[in-house]
Amino acid sequence: MNLKELEGLARAGGEAIIEIHSIEPSIYLVYQRFGERLIPVADDTGSQARFNSSYASFKALAGLGVTEVAFVHRSAYGEMIGIETPHNDTELRQIVSLVHLA
């Protein structure tokens, strides 16, 4: 799927599970989730959609008609995302409403 197809789906009232993954402080990648699989969402050039901030990704997706995304931040260190036990999955996952950004 690419951003244009995502926009068409969102505007038609369809639903897709969209995730924004924080890779580094200035790299935020867009994925579509199908069960356990993550599929990269492409931009207009065919490359994976990439943004320089979480806000930029939220604003762009809201402009396409997407109303909600899952924001995912993984870390090798639990204390960085508020998880104290070192053997647990160190993933912070938040559902973010984009309705107020549209």
Order of alpha helices (4+ residues) and beta strands (2+ residues): alpha-beta-beta-beta-beta-alpha-beta-beta
